[in-house]
Amino acid sequence: MWLASYPRSGNTFLRVLLNAGFGTKVGSKYDEDYSAFSEAFGTALGRASPDLFRIVKTHDIETDAQPAIYIVRDGRAAIVSYYHYCRRFEFERSLESIIDGQTPFGSWSSHFGGWNPGRRGNTLLLRFEEVVARPEEAIEQLAEFLGTTPTGGFKGDFAKLQKTSPDFFRSGSNAKNSAELTAEQLKQFDALHGDLMHELGYYC
């Protein structure tokens, strides 16, 4: 089973919930070092083969028919958060290039379209904003999708995770992230991603 998202859209927070609610450790397709907060995550450190874990994190667009959990976030906030992540952990990309989709994972809207979680079979679509605001409800949704019963609950909050690793967990605020975009960058974003933003209800 895949745990999928565009980067910086709540994938890691869902891994925390899966561990808190079900004792499930989620693997990853990528080499990652979460040693500073691995116990809180309950995740594998580094690359994990899908056959070793029931659920595996991915930011790629997987083309198989495995069940999937897909989490989406307001594209403006996800892009700005990804920009800061690249500056801190990878190499610097411009906001304009990320908006345009010049990343290993394509653009925000093309990623969503590639997964097409609303129409893809056996796929649970979650929203970052709702998961962070109401994690216990998200655990119930996950339980129904996974066909199981929660064995625990989420005892923390986003602020505690941010304190544990402020470089990784920034503010978690869509408004603060979106406010970093200039008028020209917002115009570029709207031209490329406005239709999906309307479809998902992020533009009222």
C-alpha positions as CSV (number, residue, x, y, z in Angstrom):
1,M,0.0,0.0,0.0
2,W,1.2,3.5,-0.9
3,L,1.2,6.6,1.3
4,A,1.4,9.2,-1.4
5,S,1.6,13.0,-1.7
6,Y,3.3,15.9,-3.4
7,P,6.3,16.8,-1.2
8,R,5.5,18.8,2.0
9,S,1.8,18.0,2.0
10,G,1.5,16.0,5.2
11,N,2.9,12.6,4.3
12,T,5.2,12.5,7.4
13,F,2.4,13.7,9.7
14,L,0.3,10.8,8.4
15,R,3.1,8.4,9.2
16,V,3.0,9.7,12.8
17,L,-0.8,9.1,12.9
18,L,-0.5,5.6,11.5
19,N,2.0,4.8,14.2
20,A,0.1,6.4,17.0
21,G,-3.3,5.0,16.0
22,F,-2.4,1.6,14.8
23,G,1.3,0.9,15.8
24,T,2.0,0.8,12.1
25,K,5.5,1.6,10.9
26,V,5.6,3.1,7.4
27,G,8.5,2.4,5.1
28,S,9.9,4.8,2.5
29,K,11.1,4.6,-1.0
30,Y,13.8,7.2,-0.2
31,D,17.0,7.5,1.9
32,E,15.9,9.5,4.9
33,D,17.5,10.3,8.2
34,Y,14.9,10.9,10.9
35,S,17.2,9.8,13.7
36,A,16.4,12.9,15.7
37,F,12.8,12.0,16.0
38,S,12.5,8.5,14.8
39,E,10.9,7.1,17.9
40,A,8.1,9.7,17.7
41,F,7.6,8.8,14.1
42,G,7.8,5.0,14.4
43,T,9.1,4.9,10.9
44,A,11.8,3.1,9.1
45,L,15.0,5.1,8.8
46,G,16.3,5.1,5.2
47,R,15.2,3.2,2.2
48,A,12.7,0.4,2.7
49,S,11.6,-2.2,0.2
50,P,7.8,-2.3,-0.3
51,D,7.7,-6.0,0.5
52,L,9.0,-5.3,4.0
53,F,6.3,-2.9,5.1
54,R,2.5,-2.9,4.7
55,I,2.6,0.8,3.9
56,V,5.3,2.7,2.0
57,K,5.8,6.4,1.6
58,T,6.2,7.8,-2.0
59,H,6.2,11.1,-3.7
60,D,6.4,9.5,-7.1
61,I,3.4,8.8,-9.3
62,E,3.1,5.0,-9.0
63,T,1.3,3.2,-11.8
64,D,0.5,-0.1,-10.2
65,A,-2.9,-1.0,-8.7
66,Q,-1.9,-1.2,-5.0
67,P,-4.2,0.5,-2.5
68,A,-3.2,4.0,-1.7
69,I,-3.7,6.8,0.8
70,Y,-3.2,10.2,-0.9
71,I,-2.9,13.4,1.1
72,V,-3.3,16.8,-0.6
73,R,-2.5,20.3,0.7
74,D,-3.3,23.8,-0.6
75,G,-0.8,24.0,-3.5
76,R,0.5,27.5,-2.6
77,A,1.5,26.3,0.9
78,A,2.9,23.0,-0.3
79,I,5.1,24.7,-2.9
80,V,6.5,27.3,-0.5
81,S,7.2,24.6,2.1
82,Y,8.9,22.5,-0.5
83,Y,11.0,25.5,-1.5
84,H,12.3,25.9,2.1
85,Y,12.8,22.2,2.4
86,C,15.0,22.2,-0.7
87,R,17.0,25.1,0.6
88,R,17.6,23.3,3.9
89,F,18.0,19.7,2.9
90,E,18.7,19.4,-0.8
91,F,19.8,22.3,-3.1
92,E,18.2,25.6,-3.7
93,R,15.4,25.8,-6.3
94,S,13.6,29.0,-7.1
95,L,9.9,29.3,-6.2
96,E,9.2,29.9,-9.9
97,S,10.7,26.7,-10.9
98,I,8.8,24.7,-8.3
99,I,5.5,26.4,-9.3
100,D,6.4,25.4,-12.9
101,G,7.0,21.8,-12.0
102,Q,10.7,21.7,-12.5
103,T,11.2,19.1,-9.7
104,P,11.8,15.4,-9.6
105,F,8.0,15.0,-8.9
106,G,6.6,17.4,-11.4
107,S,4.2,20.1,-10.5
108,W,1.6,20.2,-7.7
109,S,-1.4,19.8,-10.0
110,S,0.2,17.3,-12.4
111,H,1.1,15.2,-9.4
112,F,-2.5,15.2,-8.2
113,G,-3.7,14.5,-11.8
114,G,-1.2,11.6,-12.1
115,W,-2.6,9.9,-9.0
116,N,-6.2,11.0,-9.7
117,P,-7.1,9.9,-6.2
118,G,-10.8,10.8,-6.5
119,R,-11.2,8.3,-9.3
120,R,-8.4,5.8,-8.6
121,G,-9.7,2.5,-7.2
122,N,-9.1,1.6,-3.6
123,T,-7.6,5.0,-2.7
124,L,-8.4,7.2,0.3
125,L,-8.1,10.9,-0.3
126,L,-7.3,13.1,2.8
127,R,-6.7,16.8,3.2
128,F,-3.7,18.1,5.1
129,E,-5.7,20.9,6.7
130,E,-8.4,18.5,8.1
131,V,-5.8,15.9,9.3
132,V,-3.8,18.5,11.2
133,A,-7.0,20.1,12.7
134,R,-8.7,16.9,13.6
135,P,-6.2,14.0,13.8
136,E,-8.5,11.7,15.7
137,E,-11.1,11.9,12.9
138,A,-8.3,11.2,10.4
139,I,-7.4,8.1,12.4
140,E,-11.1,6.9,12.2
141,Q,-11.0,7.4,8.4
142,L,-7.8,5.5,8.2
143,A,-9.3,2.7,10.3
144,E,-12.3,2.4,8.0
145,F,-10.1,2.3,4.9
146,L,-7.6,-0.2,6.4
147,G,-10.4,-2.4,7.7
148,T,-9.1,-2.4,11.2
149,T,-9.7,-0.8,14.7
150,P,-7.4,1.9,16.2
151,T,-5.2,0.6,19.0
152,G,-4.3,4.1,20.2
153,G,-4.7,7.8,19.6
154,F,-2.6,10.8,18.7
155,K,-1.4,12.3,22.0
156,G,0.7,15.2,20.6
157,D,0.0,18.1,18.4
158,F,1.7,19.8,15.4
159,A,3.4,22.3,17.8
160,K,5.2,19.5,19.6
161,L,6.5,18.0,16.4
162,Q,7.7,21.4,15.3
163,K,9.6,21.8,18.5
164,T,11.2,18.4,18.0
165,S,12.4,19.4,14.5
166,P,11.7,23.0,13.5
167,D,13.7,22.6,10.3
168,F,11.5,19.8,9.1
169,F,8.2,20.8,10.6
170,R,7.9,24.5,9.9
171,S,4.8,26.4,10.9
172,G,2.3,24.1,9.3
173,S,0.3,27.2,8.4
174,N,-1.1,27.5,4.9
175,A,-1.6,31.2,5.4
176,K,2.0,32.0,6.4
177,N,3.4,29.9,3.6
178,S,1.0,31.5,0.9
179,A,1.9,35.0,2.2
180,E,5.5,34.5,1.0
181,L,4.4,34.4,-2.7
182,T,4.7,37.6,-4.6
183,A,2.0,38.9,-6.8
184,E,3.8,37.7,-9.9
185,Q,4.4,34.3,-8.3
186,L,0.7,34.0,-7.4
187,K,-0.2,35.0,-11.0
188,Q,2.1,32.2,-12.3
189,F,0.6,29.8,-9.8
190,D,-3.0,30.6,-10.7
191,A,-2.3,30.2,-14.4
192,L,-0.9,26.7,-13.9
193,H,-2.9,25.4,-10.9
194,G,-6.0,27.6,-10.5
195,D,-8.4,25.1,-12.0
196,L,-7.4,22.4,-9.5
197,M,-7.5,24.8,-6.6
198,H,-11.1,25.6,-7.5
199,E,-11.9,22.0,-8.0
200,L,-10.6,21.1,-4.5
201,G,-12.3,24.1,-2.9
202,Y,-9.2,26.0,-1.9
203,Y,-10.5,29.0,-3.8
204,C,-13.9,30.0,-2.6
